[in-house]
Amino acid sequence: MKLSDGFDARRLRPKGQSNWRFRFGAAFAALLATCGVLLAMAGAASLLGRPPALGELNASPLGSAIILAVGLFVLYIGVWLWRRCRRRSRQSRELNMSPHLMKKHD
């Protein structure tokens, strides 16, 4: 039996707000990840005996290790923020369905 009276498929998808905030967040996160990669590469290159890329900042092995650790931390934060922004921007596209209509997982 077809029940089409009063059914509007547009009600299932919410009217989403613009996701410019998430796009700017993802762009900032990509810049953070890029800076993290560059810092980590500079620290690793200085630890491997190449000339220091940041001048006196990583001339010693301890300074190079600190630059490497900071670079890896900034890379981690950038990737985490980028994934979070992507997840939040796609979350608003889900269907608004009642919980009792979903499959039961016992």
C-alpha positions in Angstrom: 0.0 0.0 0.0 1.4 3.3 -1.0 1.3 6.1 1.6 2.3 9.3 -0.1 -0.1 11.7 1.6 1.7 14.2 3.6 5.1 12.7 3.0 7.9 15.1 2.2 11.3 13.6 1.7 13.0 17.0 2.3 12.1 16.7 5.9 14.5 13.8 6.3 17.5 16.0 5.5 17.9 19.1 7.7 18.5 22.5 6.2 22.2 22.7 6.9 23.9 25.9 7.7 26.9 26.8 5.6 30.0 25.0 6.5 32.5 27.8 5.9 33.6 27.5 9.5 34.6 23.9 9.0 36.4 24.7 5.7 38.5 27.4 7.4 39.2 25.0 10.3 40.3 22.3 7.8 42.5 24.8 6.0 44.1 26.0 9.2 44.6 22.3 10.3 46.3 21.6 6.9 48.7 24.5 7.5 49.4 23.2 11.0 50.2 19.8 9.6 52.5 21.3 7.0 54.4 23.3 9.6 54.7 20.2 11.7 56.1 18.2 8.8 58.6 21.0 8.1 59.7 21.3 11.7 60.1 17.5 12.1 62.1 17.3 8.9 64.4 20.2 10.1 64.9 18.5 13.5 65.6 15.1 11.9 68.0 16.5 9.4 69.9 18.3 12.1 70.0 15.1 14.2 71.4 13.1 11.2 74.3 15.4 10.9 73.2 17.8 8.2 73.8 21.5 8.6 71.2 23.1 10.9 68.2 24.4 9.0 67.0 26.8 11.7 70.4 28.4 12.6 71.4 28.3 16.3 68.0 27.0 17.3 68.8 23.4 16.5 72.6 23.5 16.4 72.9 21.1 19.4 71.5 17.6 19.5 69.2 18.5 22.4 67.8 21.4 20.4 67.3 19.2 17.4 65.5 16.6 19.4 63.2 19.3 20.9 62.5 20.7 17.4 61.7 17.2 16.2 59.3 16.5 19.1 57.6 19.9 18.6 57.2 19.2 14.9 55.7 15.8 15.5 53.3 17.3 18.1 52.2 20.1 15.8 51.7 17.5 13.0 49.6 15.3 15.3 47.4 18.3 16.4 47.0 19.4 12.7 45.9 15.9 11.6 43.5 15.5 14.6 42.0 18.9 13.9 41.6 18.3 10.2 39.9 14.9 10.8 37.6 16.5 13.4 36.6 19.3 11.0 35.9 16.9 8.2 33.8 14.7 10.5 31.8 17.6 11.7 31.2 19.1 8.3 29.9 15.7 7.0 27.8 15.0 10.1 25.0 17.5 9.1 24.2 15.5 6.0 22.9 12.5 7.9 19.2 11.6 7.8 17.0 12.7 10.6 15.3 9.4 11.4 13.6 8.4 14.6 15.6 5.9 16.7 12.7 3.4 16.7 12.9 3.2 12.9 16.6 2.1 12.9 17.7 -1.6 13.1 17.8 -3.1 16.5 21.3 -4.3 17.5 21.0 -6.6 20.5 
